[in-house]
Amino acid sequence: MVKHSLPEAFLDSIAQRFRALGEPTRLRILKQLMDGESSVSTLVESLGLTQSNTSRHLQALYDSNLVNRRKSGLEVIYFIDDPLISRLCEIMCESELQRLETTLHAARRTAKR
């Protein structure tokens, strides 16, 4: 963890990335991209979204430097090229599972009384 003061622009950039992660559809897109690169049309089909909605979310992820893209013929292929993005998502999922397990355990203890 960085222990010195961070420039405001750096903090703004981090906040933009977290805002991009704050949308469930974008998390679904990232989850699919963690399995490998994908074209926009494949994402549309597999996630059941419209083309325009998918493109809008992909653009937000791209603008936040969470995904990258390349052209392949007429298609645009999106991918995660920073393994730390996948790890960040894994950490958040692990944290949420741990929170849910703690809540469930407390509820079971209360129910036994």
C-alpha positions as CSV (number, residue, x, y, z in Angstrom):
1,M,0.0,0.0,0.0
2,V,1.2,3.5,-0.9
3,K,2.0,5.3,2.4
4,H,2.8,8.8,1.0
5,S,0.4,11.5,-0.1
6,L,-1.1,10.9,-3.5
7,P,-1.8,13.6,-6.1
8,E,-5.5,14.5,-6.5
9,A,-5.4,13.5,-10.2
10,F,-4.2,10.0,-9.2
11,L,-7.0,9.7,-6.7
12,D,-9.5,10.9,-9.3
13,S,-8.3,8.2,-11.7
14,I,-8.7,5.5,-9.0
15,A,-12.2,6.8,-8.2
16,Q,-13.2,6.6,-11.9
17,R,-12.1,3.0,-12.0
18,F,-14.1,2.1,-8.9
19,R,-17.1,3.9,-10.3
20,A,-16.8,1.8,-13.5
21,L,-16.8,-1.3,-11.2
22,G,-19.9,-0.1,-9.4
23,E,-22.3,-1.3,-12.2
24,P,-23.4,-5.0,-12.1
25,T,-23.5,-5.3,-15.9
26,R,-19.9,-4.2,-16.1
27,L,-19.0,-6.8,-13.5
28,R,-20.8,-9.5,-15.6
29,I,-18.7,-8.3,-18.7
30,L,-15.5,-8.5,-16.7
31,K,-16.4,-11.9,-15.4
32,Q,-16.8,-13.2,-18.9
33,L,-13.6,-11.5,-20.0
34,M,-11.7,-13.2,-17.2
35,D,-12.3,-16.5,-19.1
36,G,-10.7,-15.0,-22.2
37,E,-11.0,-12.3,-24.8
38,S,-14.4,-11.8,-26.5
39,S,-15.9,-9.9,-29.4
40,V,-18.7,-7.5,-28.8
41,S,-21.2,-9.7,-30.6
42,T,-20.2,-12.7,-28.4
43,L,-20.7,-10.6,-25.3
44,V,-24.1,-9.4,-26.6
45,E,-25.2,-13.0,-27.2
46,S,-23.9,-14.6,-24.0
47,L,-25.0,-11.8,-21.7
48,G,-28.4,-11.2,-23.3
49,L,-27.8,-7.5,-23.7
50,T,-28.4,-5.1,-26.6
51,Q,-25.5,-4.1,-28.9
52,S,-25.7,-0.5,-27.8
53,N,-25.9,-1.3,-24.1
54,T,-22.9,-3.7,-24.3
55,S,-20.9,-1.1,-26.3
56,R,-21.7,1.6,-23.8
57,H,-20.5,-0.5,-20.9
58,L,-17.4,-1.7,-22.7
59,Q,-16.5,1.9,-23.5
60,A,-16.8,2.8,-19.8
61,L,-14.6,-0.1,-18.9
62,Y,-12.1,0.9,-21.6
63,D,-12.1,4.6,-20.6
64,S,-11.4,3.5,-17.0
65,N,-8.4,1.3,-18.2
66,L,-10.1,-1.9,-16.9
67,V,-10.1,-3.5,-20.4
68,N,-8.3,-3.2,-23.6
69,R,-9.4,-3.8,-27.2
70,R,-8.1,-4.7,-30.6
71,K,-9.6,-4.9,-34.1
72,S,-9.8,-8.3,-35.7
73,G,-11.3,-7.9,-39.2
74,L,-14.7,-6.2,-38.7
75,E,-14.9,-7.2,-35.1
76,V,-13.6,-5.5,-31.9
77,I,-12.1,-7.9,-29.4
78,Y,-12.1,-6.9,-25.7
79,F,-9.7,-8.4,-23.1
80,I,-8.3,-7.8,-19.7
81,D,-4.6,-7.2,-20.1
82,D,-3.8,-6.4,-16.5
83,P,-4.0,-9.5,-14.2
84,L,-4.4,-7.2,-11.2
85,I,-7.9,-6.3,-12.4
86,S,-8.9,-10.0,-12.3
87,R,-7.3,-10.3,-8.8
88,L,-9.2,-7.2,-7.6
89,C,-12.5,-8.8,-8.6
90,E,-11.4,-12.1,-7.0
91,I,-10.6,-10.3,-3.7
92,M,-13.9,-8.5,-3.7
93,C,-15.8,-11.8,-4.3
94,E,-13.8,-13.5,-1.6
95,S,-14.6,-10.6,0.8
96,E,-18.3,-10.7,0.0
97,L,-18.4,-14.5,0.5
98,Q,-16.7,-14.2,3.8
99,R,-19.2,-11.5,4.9
100,L,-22.1,-13.6,3.8
101,E,-20.8,-16.7,5.7
102,T,-20.3,-14.6,8.8
103,T,-23.8,-13.3,8.6
104,L,-25.2,-16.8,8.0
105,H,-23.3,-18.2,10.9
106,A,-24.6,-15.4,13.2
107,A,-28.1,-16.0,12.0
108,R,-27.8,-19.7,12.7
109,R,-26.5,-19.0,16.2
110,T,-29.4,-16.7,16.9
111,A,-31.9,-19.2,15.5
112,K,-30.6,-22.0,17.9
113,R,-31.4,-19.9,21.0
